[in-house]
Amino acid sequence: MLSRTADHLFWMSRYTERAENTARMLDVNYQTSLLPQSEAVAQVGWQGLLSISELTAAFNERYDAVNARNVMDFMVRDESNPSSIISCLSAARENARAVRGALTTEVWETQNQTWLEVKRMLRGAEFEADPAQFFEWVKFRSHLSRGVTVGTMLMDEALHFMRLGTFLERADNTARLVDVKFHAVQSDFYGVASERDQEYDFYHWSAILRSVSAFEVYRKVYRDVIRPERVAELLILKSDMPRSLHASLQEAVNNLGLVASNPDSESLRRAGKLCAELRYARIDEILATGLHAYLTQFLDRVNDLGAHISREFLVPVAPQ
């Protein structure tokens, strides 16, 4: 396969997954902001969301105050923000259009219809009227895109590059979500919290789990009250949790193995090493050494892996 074609397919899937993850994070923040809380606490939540995407500086250049309306406007409809939902869906559609011949009709029509529909929804008042419903729609269109891709594409290199992009992006976003949201909790993991703190923590952890469709999964796996260390274990180490770091890296390794003609591929080696470390890690060891430090290092390694994949298989990124 031509490296430029593989590049478009890879980034089409990454941008689609990024739009879904942005919608998930906005949705959990929006739902949490409806709980009884002070304005300062609500502001911390929205600041955390900007921090997840490393967009605090860009936001401050365009807006005077960090609040629900400004952050959602910036993260949903602002085309100057490359990580906004509208920008991600536009980039996904443009990448799909560039390799229209490599896609089935169903895959192309799904991408194109998503783009046309999101423009229509944002021109009207549908988003303002019910943000939660809009975020659900974005998630549904991402699910539809993945389902149509797996259900209609030939199982060749094109599909493998698309899947690789999806799971690399998912690993990156899940790590960012866990890192920022764990820092947002005021009560100590192991300290004695007041009844009010415990109630707030329950809704906080429930919201985090729901943001990655893991609330029911948590109940099924642990059958116990929601505890921070178990939330971390589920979202980092559980290989059967679809959006966990371990599951995402395992899928990335599988698809890299299918496209790498060289068994000594550096990208495959790095991905396999990172996946192996997740497989044999223990959550108590991670928490003892520091969750933030662990996730920061993980994000650096995932970004490094993405750079190696670009150099080895895709169109190399020009140095800035």
N, C-alpha and C positions, 0 to 999 in steps of 0.2 A: 504494500500500500504506500502511496505517496505520503511523505511526511506532512505536507500541507493539508491533505485530506484528513489524516489522523488528527492533526492539530485542531481543525474545525470541529470534528466529532467530539474530541476530548473536552473542548471548551464549551460546546453546546450543552453537554451534560453537566459540566461544572456550574454554569450560569443558571441552569434550571434548578439544580439542587440548592444553589445559593439563594435564589428567590424563595424557595420553600423554607429554608432555614431562617431567612430574615422574617418571613411571615410568622413562623413559629415563635421567634423571640419577641416580636412585636405583640403577638397575641397573648403570650404569658404576661408580659408587662402590662398590657391593657387590662387583662382580667384581674391582675394583682392590684392595679391602681384603683379598682372599684371597691376594694376592701376598706374598712375604716382605718385611716392612718393620717398622720400629719403631712403637710405639704412638703416638709423637708425630707421625710422618708420616701415619699413618692418621687421627689426629684432625684434622690440617690438611685432609684430603680432605673429611671430614664438615662441618667448619666452612665450607669453600668452598661446599658444597651449600646450606647455610643462607643464605650470602651471596648466592648466585645469585638466590634468591627474596626477598631482603631480609626474612628472618624470624629473624635472629639474636636480636633483642631479645625477640620473642614466645616463642622457644624457651627463652631463659634465664629467663623468668618461670615456666616450668612444669617445667623439668628442671635438675638439678644438674650433670650432666656431659654433654659432647659425645662420644658414642660411637655405634657402629652401631645398637645396639638402640634407644636413645632417639630418634635422628634418624629412623630408619625408622618408629617408632611415631608420631612427630609428623607426618611427611610422608605417611603412608598412612592411618591410622585416626583421627587426632585431629580431631574435628568442629569444635573451636574454632579450628582453623587453616583459613582460607578457601582456602588453596592446597593442602591435602592432597588425596590422590586421592579419598577418600570425599566430601569437601566439593565437589570439582569435579564428580564424577559426579552428586551429589545436585542441584547447581545446574543442570547440563545437563538433567537429567530434569525439574526443576520448570519450566524455561523451555520445554521441549518440551510439557509438559502444558498450559501456559498458551495455547499456539497449536496445540493438537491438530488443529484443523480445517484449518490451513495445511500440515500434514504428510501424507505418504502413510502408510498403515497400516504398511508395512515400516519406515519411519524411526522412527515412534513405538515400535513393538514392539522395535526394536533398542535404543533409549535406555532403555526401561522394563526390558527383560530384563537389560541391563548393570547397572542399579541394583539389581535384585533379586538378581542373582548375586553382585555384589560384597559385599552385606550378608551373604549366606550364607557366602561364603568367609572373611570377616573374623570372623564369629561362631565358625567352626570353627578348625582349626589349620593350614589349608592355606598361609596366608601364612608362618607361622613355620617350617613344615616345608620349604618351598622358595621363598624370596623371589624368586629369578630366574624361576621358572615363573609366579609371580603377576604380575611386571612384564611378562612376555611376553604374558600374557592381557590386561592393560590395553591394551597396544599393539595387540593383535589386535582388540579391541573398537572401538578408535578407527579402525583401518583399515576394519573392517566398517561402522562408522557412515558414514564418508566414501563408501565404495563404494555402499552402499544409497542414500545421498542423491543421488549423481550418477546412479545407475542407475534411480531411480524417480521423482524429483521433476521437475515441469515446469520447463523452462529459463526461468524468469521471475525477477522481482525477489526472490522468496523464496529461491531457490537462490543468487542472486548475493550476498545479504546473508550467507547461511551461509558461502559460500566466502570472502567478505571477512573475516569473523571468524576463520576458520581460519588464513588466511595472515598476518593482522596479529599474531595470537598466536604463530605459528611464528617470524616475524621477531624478535619480542621475546625469545623463549626461546633461539633460536640465538645471538643477540648476547650474552645473559647467560652462556650456557655457554662460548662462546669466550673472553670476557673473564676469567672466573674461572679457567678451567682453564689458560689460558696463564700466568697469574700463579703457578699452583701448581707449575710446573716449576722445578726448582732449577738445572739446567744452562743456561748462556747459549746463546741461539740460535746464535751464531757462534763461541763459544769452543771450546777443546779440552776435551772431557769424557773422564773415565776410562771404561774398558770397562764398569764397573758402572753408571755414569751413563747410558751409551749404551743398555745393556740395559733399565734402568728407563724411560728416555725412550721406547724402542720400545713397551713395554707401555702406557705412559701415553698416547702419541699414538694407538696402536691402539684403546685403550679410548674415547678421545674420538671417533674416527671411527666406531666401532661404535655409540656412543650416538646418533648421527644416521644410522645405516644407511649409512655412507659408506666403510667399509673397502674393499669390493670396487670401489667407484667410484673411490677414490683410486688403487688398483692399475691400473685400466683407463686412467685419465687420465694418470698420471705414469709408470707402469712403472719405479719407482725406489724407493729406500729412503724411509721416512717422514721428511720434514723439516718442522719447525715452520712455516716461512714458506709452504710449499705447502699444509699443512693449513689455515692461515689463508686463503690464496687460495681454496681449494676451498669453504670454509664461508662466505666473505664475498662473493666476486666472481663465482663460476662460475654463469652463468645456467641451465645444464643440470643443476645439482645440486639436487634437489627441495627440500632443506631449507636451502639457502643464503639469505643475506640478499637477494641480487639476485633470485633466483627467487621468493622470497616477496613482495617488493615489486612485482615485475612482475605477479604474479597479483592482488595488491591493486589495482594501477592498472587492470588489465583489468576487474575486477568493479566498481570505482568508476565507470569509464566507462560501464558498462551500467546503472547505477542513477541516475547524475547527469543530471537533465533540463536543468540549467544548464551550458553549456559552460565558463562562467567559475567553476565550482565551486572554492572555496578548498581543499577537501579533495583534490580531484583534482589541483590545481596543486601542492600540497605533496607528495603522493605521487609525482607524476610527476617533480618536481625531485629528490627523494631517490633515486628509481629511476635517473634519468639519471646522477647522481653515482656510483652503484654501477657502472653500465654502463661508464663511462669512467675509473674509478679504476685505479690500479696498486698491487699489494701492496707493492712496495718503497717507494713514497711513503707509504703508510699506516704501515708499520713505522718509517720514518724519522721521522715526526712523532709517533709514539707510538700503539700499538694500543689501550691502555686509554683514552686521551683520545678517540680516534676512536669507539670503541664506546660510551663514555659519552654522547657527543654524539648518536650514532645512536639510542640508547635514549630520550633526551630528545625527539628529533624524532618517533620512533614513538609515544610517549605523547601528544605534542602532536597528531599526526595522528589518533589515536584520539579525542581530545577534540573535534577539529573534526568528525569523522564523527558523533559523538554529537549535537553541536549542529545539524548540517545535516540529518541523516537520522533520528536515533533519539530516544529519550526523553532530554532533557538531564539530566545528572548534577547533583544539587543541590550547591551549594558547602558545604564542611565548615568 
